[in-house]
Amino acid sequence: MNTNKNSSGRRQQGQGGKGKPSGNFKPNSKRFTKRPADATNEEGARPFTKKKSFSKAKPSATDAPKKRVVSTPSNQTGIRLNKYISNAGICSRRDADTYIETGSATVNGKIITEMGYRVQPTDEVRFDNVLINPETKRYVLLNKPKNYITTMEDERGRKTVMDLVSKACKERIYPVGRLDRDTTGLLLFTNDGELAKKLTHPKHNKRKLYHATLDNKVSLKDLQSIAEGPIIDDKKVFVDDVAYVQGQSKNEVGIEIHSGRNRIVRKIFAHFGYKVVKLDRVIFAGLTKKDLPRGHYRHLTEQEVINLNNS
């Protein structure tokens, strides 16, 4: 299914027209495969074929630090401070510029607000008074099992996804986006703050494909309404594709979205009176579960990292 953006940023349906669920879905496939227009089922529907965590809010560039700012001259050696902060896995370089301007970074005990300041190998850099170091970029893909929460730690002692990737690398990695406790499937971890932001922001249209099992069969009318994009919590949800799973009962549905809103797939089906019994993310930003058993992880290949950065 082809989608594109018009000048106002709204997504438009490609072939088949707006509001018509199209394509065949294989839960572990890399794409929807269209069927001929006359290949319909008995109801006229085309089925699927089968850090320490820095969590403070981003400051405004107009927020002035309360203490005196010392700006130190830069030179042409070393690494730019915003890149240093980004390499430490804290945030993107763009966000780092804002934090620097508001006095969140110090070098050798001095607050630095100069854009383009370069850090030398012997410098001590702190962010919010916490010592940081640039790290090797790591990218780890997990096939998340049920009953694990997506958080760095849990004060109630519940199992977290970090328990599953604790031995993946010595660098401190963190999950990109979220999967709720009962949702299974692909979850990416990295210390690359710039790429993490790119993958989670809806404007970049990173594909997320889910296989949902519902408590009842989904009617064709509801499937078409989902394809049109329902209004959830007073905001329209853009659904890229939705269809039945080939060879399965009509309570098995595949749905492709790019929204990052919390529990949005469950909310979509609840809006039409269905309860999601099982939810599995089978594709995330072009990455698949191929050869990755539930509860296991693997490191991305160099080519996969290149593809994520260039997509």
C-alpha positions in Angstrom: 0.0 0.0 0.0 1.4 3.4 -0.9 1.1 6.3 1.4 2.4 9.8 1.2 2.0 13.2 2.8 0.4 16.1 1.2 1.5 19.7 1.9 -0.4 19.8 5.2 1.3 16.6 6.5 -1.9 14.5 6.4 -1.5 10.9 5.3 -3.4 9.8 2.2 -4.4 6.3 1.1 -2.8 5.0 -2.1 -4.5 2.5 -4.4 -7.9 1.2 -3.2 -9.1 4.6 -1.9 -9.4 6.0 1.6 -11.2 3.9 4.2 -10.8 0.6 2.4 -8.6 -1.9 4.2 -6.3 -3.5 1.7 -3.5 -6.0 1.3 -2.6 -9.4 2.7 -0.8 -9.7 6.0 1.8 -12.3 7.0 2.6 -11.8 10.7 6.3 -12.2 10.1 6.5 -10.7 6.7 8.3 -7.5 5.8 5.4 -6.0 3.9 1.7 -6.2 2.9 1.2 -8.1 -0.4 -1.7 -6.8 -2.4 -4.2 -9.2 -3.8 -6.1 -8.7 -7.1 -9.2 -6.5 -6.8 -11.5 -9.5 -7.5 -9.9 -11.8 -4.9 -12.4 -11.2 -2.1 -13.9 -13.4 0.5 -17.5 -14.2 1.1 -18.1 -10.8 2.8 -16.3 -8.8 0.1 -13.2 -8.2 2.3 -9.7 -8.8 1.1 -8.0 -10.8 3.8 -4.4 -10.8 4.9 -2.1 -13.4 3.4 -0.8 -15.1 5.7 22.5 6.9 32.3 21.5 7.0 34.9 18.4 8.3 33.5 18.1 12.0 32.6 14.3 12.4 32.6 13.8 16.1 33.1 11.7 18.0 30.6 13.4 19.7 27.7 14.0 23.3 28.7 13.2 26.3 26.7 16.0 28.2 25.2 14.8 31.3 27.1 15.2 29.7 30.5 18.2 31.3 32.1 20.3 29.4 34.7 20.2 30.8 38.2 24.0 30.7 38.7 26.6 32.7 36.9 27.6 31.4 33.5 31.2 31.0 32.5 31.9 30.7 28.8 35.2 29.2 27.8 36.8 29.8 24.4 36.8 26.9 22.0 39.5 25.7 19.6 39.6 23.4 16.7 40.7 20.2 18.5 38.5 17.8 20.5 34.8 17.0 20.0 31.9 19.5 20.1 30.2 19.5 23.4 26.7 18.8 21.9 28.1 15.7 20.2 29.9 14.6 23.4 26.6 14.7 25.2 24.8 12.9 22.4 27.5 10.2 22.3 27.0 9.7 26.0 23.4 8.6 25.2 21.6 11.5 26.9 19.8 13.1 24.0 20.1 14.3 20.4 22.7 17.0 19.4 19.8 19.4 18.8 18.4 18.9 22.3 21.9 19.1 23.7 22.3 22.6 22.3 19.2 23.7 24.2 20.5 22.1 27.4 23.9 23.7 26.9 22.4 27.2 26.4 20.4 26.9 29.7 23.5 25.9 31.7 23.0 22.1 32.2 26.6 21.2 31.1 29.9 21.9 32.8 33.4 21.2 31.7 36.1 21.1 34.4 33.7 22.7 36.8 32.7 25.6 34.6 29.3 26.1 33.1 29.5 26.2 29.3 26.9 28.0 27.2 29.0 28.6 24.1 27.7 26.8 21.0 30.5 24.9 19.3 32.6 24.5 22.4 35.0 21.6 22.0 35.8 19.1 24.7 39.4 17.8 25.0 40.3 14.2 25.9 41.4 15.2 29.4 38.3 17.3 30.2 35.8 16.3 32.9 32.3 16.8 31.5 29.2 16.8 33.7 25.5 16.9 32.8 23.2 18.0 35.6 26.3 17.5 37.8 26.6 13.9 36.8 29.9 12.8 35.2 29.4 11.6 31.6 31.6 9.9 29.0 31.1 9.3 25.3 30.4 5.6 24.6 30.5 3.2 21.7 27.1 3.2 20.1 25.2 0.0 20.7 22.0 -1.3 19.1 20.2 -4.3 20.6 16.9 -5.9 19.3 14.8 -7.8 21.8 11.8 -10.1 21.1 9.9 -9.1 24.3 7.9 -11.7 26.2 4.8 -11.0 28.1 4.8 -9.7 31.7 7.8 -7.4 31.4 7.4 -3.7 31.7 9.3 -1.2 29.6 11.2 0.9 32.1 14.8 1.2 33.3 13.8 0.1 36.8 10.7 -0.5 38.9 10.3 0.5 42.5 7.6 -2.2 42.9 10.1 -4.9 42.0 8.4 -6.1 38.8 10.3 -7.6 36.0 11.6 -5.1 33.4 12.9 -5.4 29.9 16.3 -4.3 31.2 16.6 -7.7 33.0 16.5 -9.4 29.6 19.3 -7.3 28.1 21.5 -6.7 31.1 24.3 -8.7 29.7 24.1 -7.4 26.1 26.8 -4.8 26.5 28.7 -2.8 29.1 27.3 0.5 27.8 24.1 1.8 29.4 21.4 1.3 26.8 17.7 2.2 27.1 14.5 1.2 25.2 13.4 3.1 22.2 9.6 3.7 22.7 7.5 1.4 24.8 5.6 -1.8 24.8 3.1 -2.3 27.6 3.4 -5.2 30.0 1.1 -7.6 28.1 2.4 -6.7 24.6 5.0 -8.9 23.1 7.4 -8.4 20.1 10.1 -6.2 18.9 11.8 -3.6 21.1 15.0 -1.8 20.3 17.6 -0.6 22.8 20.4 1.8 22.2 22.5 4.6 23.7 22.3 6.6 20.4 20.0 9.5 21.5 19.8 11.0 18.1 18.6 7.8 16.4 16.2 7.1 19.2 14.5 10.4 18.7 14.3 9.8 15.0 12.7 6.4 15.4 10.1 7.5 17.9 8.9 10.8 16.4 5.7 10.3 14.3 6.8 12.7 11.6 9.5 10.2 10.5 6.8 7.6 9.8 8.7 4.6 11.1 6.6 1.5 10.3 5.2 -0.5 13.2 3.2 -3.6 12.4 1.1 -5.5 15.0 -0.7 -8.8 15.0 -3.8 -8.5 17.2 -6.0 -11.3 18.5 -9.4 -9.9 19.5 -12.1 -11.4 21.8 -14.6 -11.4 18.9 -14.6 -11.5 15.1 -14.1 -8.0 13.6 -16.8 -7.0 11.2 -16.0 -5.7 7.8 -17.7 -2.4 8.6 -15.5 -1.9 11.7 -12.4 -2.9 9.7 -13.2 -0.2 7.2 -13.9 2.4 9.9 -10.5 1.5 11.5 -8.8 2.0 8.1 -10.4 5.5 7.8 -8.7 6.5 11.1 -10.9 6.8 14.2 -10.9 9.7 16.7 -9.3 8.5 19.9 -9.1 10.9 22.9 -10.1 13.8 20.6 -7.3 13.1 18.1 -7.4 11.4 14.8 -5.3 8.2 14.5 -3.8 7.6 11.1 -3.9 3.9 10.4 -1.6 2.9 7.5 -3.1 -0.4 6.8 -5.4 -3.0 8.5 -6.7 -6.4 7.3 -7.6 -9.9 8.4 -4.9 -12.5 8.8 -5.0 -15.1 6.0 -6.2 -18.6 7.1 -7.2 -17.4 10.5 -10.5 -16.5 12.1 -11.6 -12.9 11.7 -10.7 -12.1 15.2 -7.0 -12.2 14.0 -6.2 -8.8 12.5 -3.0 -7.1 11.4 -2.7 -3.4 11.8 0.1 -1.0 10.7 0.5 2.4 12.3 3.2 5.0 12.9 1.7 6.7 15.9 3.6 6.5 19.2 0.7 7.2 21.5 0.5 5.0 24.6 -1.5 1.7 24.1 -2.9 3.1 20.9 -3.6 -0.2 19.2 -5.6 -1.4 22.2 -7.5 1.9 22.3 -8.4 1.6 18.6 -10.1 -1.8 19.0 -11.7 -0.8 22.3 -13.2 2.2 20.5 -15.2 -0.3 18.4 -16.1 -2.6 21.3 -13.3 -5.2 21.0 -10.9 -6.4 23.6 -7.3 -7.2 22.5 -6.5 -10.7 23.9 -3.0 -10.8 22.4 -0.8 -8.2 20.8 2.5 -8.8 19.1 4.7 -6.3 17.3 6.2 -8.1 14.4 7.9 -5.3 12.5 9.6 -2.1 13.9 11.2 0.4 11.5 12.0 -2.4 9.0 13.4 -4.8 11.6 11.7 -8.2 11.9 11.6 -11.1 14.4 13.3 -13.5 11.9 15.5 -16.0 13.8 14.9 -14.2 17.1 13.0 -16.4 19.6 10.8 -14.8 22.3 12.8 -13.5 25.2 16.1 -13.4 23.3 18.0 -10.4 21.9 20.6 -9.8 19.2 22.9 -6.9 18.1 22.0 -5.2 14.9 24.2 -5.6 11.9 26.2 -2.7 10.6 23.9 -2.6 7.5 20.8 -2.5 9.7 22.1 0.5 11.6 22.9 2.2 8.3 19.3 1.5 7.1 17.8 2.9 10.2 19.8 6.1 9.9 19.1 6.5 6.2 15.4 5.6 6.2 
